[in-house]
Amino acid sequence: MPNASRPCPPDQAAGDPRALRQTLRVVGVEGAVVRLTADRMSGCAQCAARTGCGAGALAEMADSAPLEIRLPRSVLVAPGDEVVVSMPGNALLGAAGLAYLLPPAALVLAAAIFSGLGLSDLTVALLCLPVLALSLLPARLADRRGGLVSGMRIEEVIAARRPGGT
């Protein structure tokens, strides 16, 4: 079948109704690792349309190169195939907490402590800069160890059309 869908073995399918699913394209297979690519998406339809939202303007200035994800190879795939990848909702919440909750919470706490010590606003602001840098370290370390994508699983493979009908 040229564009047949191959389900993964049942023990690898997430089956979690709260899991987030996305279809990604396989761009390479290197031994036990599958390289997947996805277009970077804006946060909402308005951002995607680049109207009425500052985040759309920021997304335009940011790196628009496709996002590449490396996952352990758990199924037979080839470059050009598409795969449905799932991530449990709890894993997403954990990653979002590290990236979006920890830094502002650390800044608020640091600013409160430094202000409580009677330091000037400029001194508080300058002391908060290293706190911000340190608060980003857990997310960076988790990304390096693969902790942010460890919950991702390939649920389904959608075979690409191959020349000659295979």
Sequence and secondary structure as in RCSB ss.txt:
>XXXX:A:sequence
MPNASRPCPPDQAAGDPRALRQTLRVVGVEGAVVRLTADRMSGCAQCAARTGCGAGALAEMADSAPLEIRLPRSV
LVAPGDEVVVSMPGNALLGAAGLAYLLPPAALVLAAAIFSGLGLSDLTVALLCLPVLALSLLPARLADRRGGLVS
GMRIEEVIAARRPGGT
>XXXX:A:secstr
 TT EEE  TTT    TT EEEEEEEEEEETTEEEEEE    SSHHHHHT S HHHHHHHHS  S EEEEEE  S
   TT EEEEEE HHHHHHHHIIIIIHHHHHHHHHHHHHHHTT  HHHHHHHHHHHHHHHHHHHHHHHHHTTTTT
T EEEEEE    TT  
